[in-house]
Amino acid sequence: MSDDGDGSRPLLLLVEDDADIREQMKWALASEFTVLEAKDRRSAVGMVRQKSPILVLLDLGLPLAVDDATEGLAALQ
């Protein structure tokens, strides 16, 4: 299991392009997880490769196509 380095909390990656939503979700989850953040597909994929979080919360409507799920679904691939 991946954790924040001291074994106390597992890593969670929050992928959301809206900064306000990211902050609210991070606040809600920070007591149980070390929350990593990404705002687009490229940074999300890089974070998964670098940090190997145990859980990813993924907004499907990411830039460049915030009104459909193409970027979010591409991140899953």
N, CA and C atoms as a LAMMPS dump frame, in Angstrom:
ITEM: TIMESTEP
0
ITEM: NUMBER OF ATOMS
231
ITEM: BOX BOUNDS ff ff ff
-5.0000000000000000e+02 5.0000000000000000e+02
-5.0000000000000000e+02 5.0000000000000000e+02
-5.0000000000000000e+02 5.0000000000000000e+02
ITEM: ATOMS id mol type element x y z
1 1 1 N 0.835 -1.171 0
2 1 2 C 0 0 0
3 1 3 C 0.883 1.239 0
4 2 1 N 0.513 2.224 -0.844
5 2 2 C 1.246 3.482 -0.854
6 2 3 C 0.781 4.354 0.289
7 3 1 N 1.693 5.108 0.87
8 3 2 C 1.319 6.034 1.934
9 3 3 C 2.137 7.301 1.812
10 4 1 N 1.994 8.19 2.759
11 4 2 C 2.655 9.487 2.673
12 4 3 C 4.101 9.473 3.142
13 5 1 N 4.659 8.302 3.303
14 5 2 C 6.064 8.216 3.659
15 5 3 C 6.302 7.782 5.083
16 6 1 N 5.369 8.071 5.979
17 6 2 C 5.568 7.652 7.368
18 6 3 C 4.625 6.518 7.761
19 7 1 N 3.86 5.989 6.801
20 7 2 C 2.995 4.849 7.073
21 7 3 C 1.663 5.19 7.688
22 8 1 N 1.34 6.448 7.852
23 8 2 C 0.125 6.8 8.576
24 8 3 C -1.111 6.93 7.706
25 9 1 N -0.999 7.453 6.506
26 9 2 C -2.169 7.665 5.67
27 9 3 C -1.908 7.225 4.237
28 10 1 N -2.867 6.535 3.62
29 10 2 C -2.711 6.125 2.221
30 10 3 C -2.814 7.328 1.288
31 11 1 N -2.195 7.172 0.107
32 11 2 C -2.237 8.219 -0.906
33 11 3 C -3.514 8.137 -1.732
34 12 1 N -4.126 9.288 -1.945
35 12 2 C -5.307 9.421 -2.789
36 12 3 C -5.006 10.519 -3.798
37 13 1 N -5.323 10.264 -5.07
38 13 2 C -5.159 11.282 -6.102
39 13 3 C -6.513 11.843 -6.46
40 14 1 N -6.648 13.135 -6.332
41 14 2 C -7.864 13.857 -6.663
42 14 3 C -7.638 14.587 -7.978
43 15 1 N -8.386 14.194 -9.019
44 15 2 C -8.24 14.792 -10.338
45 15 3 C -9.494 15.617 -10.617
46 16 1 N -9.335 16.933 -10.562
47 16 2 C -10.464 17.858 -10.71
48 16 3 C -9.919 19.185 -11.231
49 17 1 N -10.53 19.721 -12.287
50 17 2 C -10.038 20.974 -12.856
51 17 3 C -10.54 22.21 -12.117
52 18 1 N -11.595 22.096 -11.349
53 18 2 C -12.137 23.234 -10.603
54 18 3 C -11.417 23.346 -9.256
55 19 1 N -10.659 24.43 -9.071
56 19 2 C -9.844 24.598 -7.863
57 19 3 C -10.686 24.635 -6.592
58 20 1 N -11.86 25.245 -6.636
59 20 2 C -12.724 25.308 -5.456
60 20 3 C -13.203 23.921 -5.041
61 21 1 N -13.603 23.115 -6.007
62 21 2 C -14.044 21.745 -5.711
63 21 3 C -12.876 20.926 -5.173
64 22 1 N -11.692 21.099 -5.784
65 22 2 C -10.506 20.389 -5.288
66 22 3 C -10.236 20.728 -3.833
67 23 1 N -10.303 21.985 -3.483
68 23 2 C -10.044 22.398 -2.097
69 23 3 C -11.07 21.826 -1.129
70 24 1 N -12.343 21.827 -1.514
71 24 2 C -13.386 21.278 -0.645
72 24 3 C -13.202 19.783 -0.44
73 25 1 N -12.908 19.076 -1.525
74 25 2 C -12.719 17.628 -1.416
75 25 3 C -11.464 17.307 -0.622
76 26 1 N -10.398 18.069 -0.843
77 26 2 C -9.163 17.846 -0.095
78 26 3 C -9.414 18.052 1.399
79 27 1 N -10.115 19.098 1.747
80 27 2 C -10.455 19.364 3.143
81 27 3 C -11.227 18.193 3.749
82 28 1 N -12.191 17.645 2.995
83 28 2 C -13.011 16.551 3.5
84 28 3 C -12.237 15.241 3.642
85 29 1 N -11.219 15.042 2.841
86 29 2 C -10.503 13.759 2.801
87 29 3 C -9.167 13.754 3.541
88 30 1 N -8.663 14.911 3.898
89 30 2 C -7.302 15.022 4.429
90 30 3 C -7.092 14.325 5.766
91 31 1 N -8.137 14.085 6.525
92 31 2 C -7.934 13.412 7.811
93 31 3 C -7.671 11.913 7.642
94 32 1 N -8.076 11.35 6.506
95 32 2 C -7.917 9.915 6.269
96 32 3 C -6.853 9.588 5.219
97 33 1 N -6.543 10.554 4.347
98 33 2 C -5.641 10.312 3.223
99 33 3 C -4.623 11.438 3.102
100 34 1 N -3.501 11.112 2.506
101 34 2 C -2.632 12.141 1.978
102 34 3 C -3.148 12.402 0.577
103 35 1 N -3.628 13.616 0.344
104 35 2 C -4.299 13.937 -0.91
105 35 3 C -3.325 14.584 -1.883
106 36 1 N -3.151 13.924 -3.009
107 36 2 C -2.4 14.477 -4.126
108 36 3 C -3.403 15.126 -5.067
109 37 1 N -2.988 16.143 -5.787
110 37 2 C -3.912 16.854 -6.657
111 37 3 C -3.398 16.944 -8.089
112 38 1 N -4.339 16.848 -9.04
113 38 2 C -4.048 17.057 -10.447
114 38 3 C -5.235 17.786 -11.06
115 39 1 N -4.955 18.68 -12.018
116 39 2 C -6.044 19.447 -12.613
117 39 3 C -6.326 19.084 -14.065
118 40 1 N -5.546 18.163 -14.627
119 40 2 C -5.776 17.74 -16.007
120 40 3 C -5.243 16.316 -16.197
121 41 1 N -5.53 15.765 -17.372
122 41 2 C -5.15 14.375 -17.651
123 41 3 C -3.64 14.182 -17.586
124 42 1 N -2.884 15.064 -18.188
125 42 2 C -1.421 14.905 -18.226
126 42 3 C -0.823 14.847 -16.817
127 43 1 N -1.213 15.775 -15.968
128 43 2 C -0.659 15.778 -14.614
129 43 3 C -1.159 14.584 -13.801
130 44 1 N -2.386 14.142 -14.059
131 44 2 C -2.928 12.977 -13.353
132 44 3 C -2.15 11.708 -13.701
133 45 1 N -1.91 11.507 -14.984
134 45 2 C -1.167 10.312 -15.414
135 45 3 C 0.254 10.353 -14.853
136 46 1 N 0.878 11.51 -14.877
137 46 2 C 2.216 11.639 -14.312
138 46 3 C 2.247 11.33 -12.826
139 47 1 N 1.242 11.803 -12.1
140 47 2 C 1.173 11.568 -10.661
141 47 3 C 0.968 10.08 -10.357
142 48 1 N 0.129 9.416 -11.132
143 48 2 C -0.086 7.974 -10.928
144 48 3 C 1.222 7.217 -11.158
145 49 1 N 1.922 7.572 -12.206
146 49 2 C 3.189 6.889 -12.5
147 49 3 C 4.244 7.161 -11.436
148 50 1 N 4.274 8.365 -10.921
149 50 2 C 5.309 8.749 -9.957
150 50 3 C 4.995 8.281 -8.536
151 51 1 N 3.741 8.387 -8.097
152 51 2 C 3.399 8.17 -6.698
153 51 3 C 2.599 6.898 -6.414
154 52 1 N 1.969 6.3 -7.405
155 52 2 C 1.167 5.076 -7.245
156 52 3 C 0.144 5.172 -6.113
157 53 1 N -0.797 6.119 -6.206
158 53 2 C -1.823 6.219 -5.158
159 53 3 C -2.711 4.977 -5.147
160 54 1 N -3.286 4.667 -3.99
161 54 2 C -4.154 3.492 -3.901
162 54 3 C -5.572 3.791 -4.376
163 55 1 N -5.912 5.081 -4.482
164 55 2 C -7.258 5.48 -4.879
165 55 3 C -7.169 6.741 -5.718
166 56 1 N -7.985 6.802 -6.793
167 56 2 C -8.053 7.989 -7.638
168 56 3 C -9.515 8.407 -7.741
169 57 1 N -9.776 9.667 -7.418
170 57 2 C -11.09 10.264 -7.65
171 57 3 C -10.956 11.119 -8.899
172 58 1 N -11.676 10.759 -9.957
173 58 2 C -11.449 11.324 -11.284
174 58 3 C -12.686 12.031 -11.806
175 59 1 N -12.551 13.315 -12.053
176 59 2 C -13.562 14.092 -12.767
177 59 3 C -13.431 13.733 -14.243
178 60 1 N -14.506 13.311 -14.872
179 60 2 C -14.422 12.936 -16.277
180 60 3 C -14.353 14.149 -17.191
181 61 1 N -14.925 15.28 -16.795
182 61 2 C -14.927 16.484 -17.609
183 61 3 C -13.707 17.343 -17.337
184 62 1 N -12.588 16.975 -17.924
185 62 2 C -11.318 17.685 -17.717
186 62 3 C -10.969 18.525 -18.943
187 63 1 N -10.116 19.556 -18.775
188 63 2 C -9.667 20.309 -19.94
189 63 3 C -8.934 19.375 -20.895
190 64 1 N -9.09 19.474 -22.018
191 64 2 C -9.56 20.448 -22.963
192 64 3 C -11.044 20.27 -23.308
193 65 1 N -11.679 19.267 -22.804
194 65 2 C -13.077 18.971 -23.14
195 65 3 C -13.906 18.888 -21.86
196 66 1 N -14.088 20.016 -21.179
197 66 2 C -14.762 20.007 -19.877
198 66 3 C -16.245 19.671 -19.962
199 67 1 N -16.844 19.765 -21.145
200 67 2 C -18.27 19.491 -21.289
201 67 3 C -18.587 18.066 -21.709
202 68 1 N -17.586 17.229 -21.857
203 68 2 C -17.831 15.805 -22.11
204 68 3 C -16.773 14.978 -21.388
205 69 1 N -16.848 13.686 -21.526
206 69 2 C -16.02 12.781 -20.732
207 69 3 C -14.761 12.305 -21.457
208 70 1 N -14.425 12.857 -22.609
209 70 2 C -13.325 12.304 -23.387
210 70 3 C -11.979 12.353 -22.666
211 71 1 N -11.656 13.45 -22.026
212 71 2 C -10.359 13.553 -21.334
213 71 3 C -10.305 12.636 -20.105
214 72 1 N -11.377 12.577 -19.356
215 72 2 C -11.41 11.703 -18.188
216 72 3 C -11.299 10.241 -18.58
217 73 1 N -12.035 9.857 -19.628
218 73 2 C -11.97 8.476 -20.093
219 73 3 C -10.588 8.162 -20.67
220 74 1 N -9.966 9.125 -21.329
221 74 2 C -8.605 8.916 -21.834
222 74 3 C -7.626 8.71 -20.684
223 75 1 N -7.842 9.405 -19.587
224 75 2 C -6.976 9.223 -18.422
225 75 3 C -7.088 7.803 -17.874
226 76 1 N -8.267 7.226 -17.929
227 76 2 C -8.449 5.845 -17.457
228 76 3 C -7.662 4.85 -18.29
229 77 1 N -7.556 5.108 -19.572
230 77 2 C -6.824 4.197 -20.46
231 77 3 C -5.363 4.221 -20.104
